[in-house]
Amino acid sequence: EDGRPQTAESIEMGSLNLYNRFVSGIVPDKEEIRAICAAVRNQISALGFAEYDKKKGARPVICAVGGSARAALKLYNSLYAQDKSNLSYKRYFLKSLLTARCVRCDQEQLTQLILRISPERIHTLLPGIAVLYTVAKYFGGKEIVTSSYGVREGYLYCQLKKAGLIDG
């Protein structure tokens, strides 16, 4: 409201946590992806703030923050030959990755692309994408805009401001 968050919640649904809970191999299979999405949906549904006013309609744009969000954007930009300055894509791109219906690559090519773009996320990127997709779908987000900054930068900014080292 007025450009400011009215409430916030934190849930233990990070990509590494979900990988450890649901994935038996290196990359999750379709059933494991479904289980991750269901767990995320259940967590979101249980939060009081998550039941937004249906009369106000969907939230068409979702702002994504974090390493998995940035890696998903890199995947999109690479697959669709977008410039690095592009910060957005449609929700159906995430669904295509999760359902192995990506028109630009098959599952093996996707794995190779993840290894090329973000090798340290080979095991956690698809769980992270499952979280992002589930949140966007729950809130009616059709477009995902990825912040190039994350929680760490915000925390650092607050600490520097509190210490009187910066203004603003």
C-alpha positions as CSV (number, residue, x, y, z in Angstrom):
1,E,0.0,0.0,0.0
2,D,1.4,3.4,-1.0
3,G,4.5,1.5,-2.3
4,R,5.3,-0.1,1.0
5,P,4.9,-3.7,2.3
6,Q,2.0,-4.1,4.7
7,T,3.2,-7.4,6.1
8,A,6.0,-9.9,5.6
9,E,6.5,-13.6,6.4
10,S,9.5,-15.9,6.1
11,I,9.1,-19.6,5.5
12,E,11.7,-22.3,5.4
13,M,11.1,-23.1,1.7
14,G,14.5,-22.3,0.2
15,S,15.7,-24.3,-2.8
16,L,18.4,-26.2,-0.8
17,N,15.9,-27.1,1.9
18,L,13.4,-28.4,-0.6
19,Y,16.1,-30.3,-2.5
20,N,17.1,-32.0,0.7
21,R,13.5,-32.9,1.6
22,F,12.2,-34.0,-1.8
23,V,14.9,-34.9,-4.3
24,S,16.6,-38.3,-4.4
25,G,19.0,-37.7,-7.3
26,I,20.8,-34.6,-8.6
27,V,18.0,-33.1,-10.6
28,P,14.4,-33.6,-9.5
29,D,12.0,-35.7,-11.6
30,K,8.4,-34.8,-12.4
31,E,7.0,-36.4,-9.2
32,E,9.5,-34.6,-7.0
33,I,8.7,-31.3,-8.7
34,R,5.0,-31.9,-8.0
35,A,5.7,-32.7,-4.4
36,I,7.8,-29.5,-4.0
37,C,5.0,-27.4,-5.6
38,A,2.4,-28.9,-3.3
39,A,4.5,-28.3,-0.2
40,V,5.1,-24.6,-1.2
41,R,1.4,-24.2,-2.0
42,N,0.5,-25.6,1.4
43,Q,2.9,-23.3,3.2
44,I,1.6,-20.2,1.3
45,S,-2.0,-21.1,2.0
46,A,-1.3,-21.4,5.7
47,L,0.0,-17.9,6.0
48,G,-2.5,-15.2,7.0
49,F,-1.2,-12.6,4.6
50,A,-1.3,-14.9,1.6
51,E,-5.1,-14.7,1.2
52,Y,-5.2,-11.5,-0.7
53,D,-8.5,-9.8,-1.5
54,K,-9.9,-11.8,-4.4
55,K,-12.0,-8.7,-5.4
56,K,-8.8,-6.8,-6.1
57,G,-7.8,-9.5,-8.6
58,A,-4.5,-11.1,-9.5
59,R,-1.1,-9.5,-9.0
60,P,0.1,-9.5,-12.6
61,V,3.8,-8.8,-11.8
62,I,5.9,-10.7,-9.3
63,C,9.2,-9.3,-8.2
64,A,11.7,-12.1,-7.6
65,V,14.8,-11.8,-5.4
66,G,17.7,-14.2,-4.8
67,G,20.1,-16.5,-6.5
68,S,17.6,-19.0,-7.9
69,A,15.6,-16.1,-9.4
70,R,18.7,-14.6,-11.0
71,A,19.7,-18.0,-12.3
72,A,16.2,-18.6,-13.8
73,L,16.5,-15.2,-15.5
74,K,19.9,-16.2,-16.9
75,L,18.4,-19.4,-18.3
76,Y,15.6,-17.4,-20.0
77,N,18.0,-14.9,-21.4
78,S,20.3,-17.6,-22.7
79,L,17.5,-19.8,-24.2
80,Y,15.8,-16.8,-25.9
81,A,18.9,-14.8,-26.8
82,Q,17.9,-11.9,-24.7
83,D,20.3,-9.1,-23.7
84,K,21.7,-9.2,-20.1
85,S,19.7,-6.1,-19.4
86,N,16.4,-8.0,-19.7
87,L,15.0,-8.5,-16.2
88,S,11.6,-10.2,-17.0
89,Y,9.9,-13.2,-18.5
90,K,6.4,-14.8,-18.4
91,R,5.3,-17.4,-15.8
92,Y,4.7,-20.0,-18.5
93,F,8.5,-20.1,-19.1
94,L,8.9,-21.5,-15.6
95,K,6.2,-24.0,-16.1
96,S,7.8,-25.2,-19.4
97,L,11.1,-25.8,-17.5
98,L,9.3,-27.8,-14.7
99,T,7.2,-29.9,-17.0
100,A,10.1,-30.6,-19.4
101,R,8.2,-29.0,-22.2
102,C,10.8,-26.3,-22.9
103,V,10.5,-25.6,-26.6
104,R,14.1,-24.6,-26.9
105,C,15.7,-27.7,-25.2
106,D,15.0,-31.2,-23.8
107,Q,15.8,-32.2,-20.3
108,E,19.4,-33.2,-21.0
109,Q,20.0,-29.9,-22.8
110,L,18.5,-28.0,-19.9
111,T,20.8,-29.8,-17.5
112,Q,23.8,-28.9,-19.7
113,L,22.6,-25.3,-19.9
114,I,22.3,-25.1,-16.1
115,L,25.8,-26.5,-15.7
116,R,27.1,-23.9,-18.1
117,I,25.2,-20.9,-16.7
118,S,25.1,-21.7,-13.0
119,P,26.9,-25.0,-12.2
120,E,26.7,-24.4,-8.4
121,R,22.9,-24.5,-8.7
122,I,22.6,-27.8,-10.7
123,H,20.8,-29.5,-7.8
124,T,18.9,-26.5,-6.4
125,L,17.8,-24.5,-9.4
126,L,14.7,-26.5,-10.4
127,P,13.5,-26.6,-6.8
128,G,13.9,-22.8,-6.7
129,I,12.1,-22.5,-10.0
130,A,9.3,-24.6,-8.5
131,V,9.0,-22.1,-5.6
132,L,9.0,-19.2,-7.9
133,Y,6.4,-20.7,-10.3
134,T,4.1,-21.8,-7.4
135,V,4.2,-18.3,-5.8
136,A,3.6,-16.6,-9.1
137,K,0.7,-18.9,-9.9
138,Y,-0.9,-18.6,-6.4
139,F,-0.9,-14.8,-6.6
140,G,-1.9,-14.7,-10.3
141,G,1.4,-13.3,-11.5
142,K,1.8,-13.6,-15.2
143,E,5.2,-11.8,-15.4
144,I,8.3,-12.2,-13.2
145,V,10.6,-9.3,-12.9
146,T,13.9,-10.2,-11.3
147,S,15.8,-7.8,-9.0
148,S,19.5,-7.7,-9.6
149,Y,19.9,-7.0,-5.8
150,G,19.0,-9.4,-3.0
151,V,18.3,-9.7,0.7
152,R,22.0,-9.5,1.5
153,E,22.4,-6.1,-0.2
154,G,19.3,-4.8,1.7
155,Y,20.7,-6.1,5.0
156,L,24.1,-4.6,4.4
157,Y,22.4,-1.3,3.5
158,C,20.4,-1.3,6.7
159,Q,23.5,-2.1,8.8
160,L,25.5,0.7,7.2
161,K,22.7,3.2,7.6
162,K,22.2,2.2,11.3
163,A,25.9,2.6,11.9
164,G,25.7,6.1,10.4
165,L,28.0,5.3,7.6
166,I,25.5,6.2,4.8
167,D,22.6,8.5,4.5
168,G,19.3,7.9,2.8
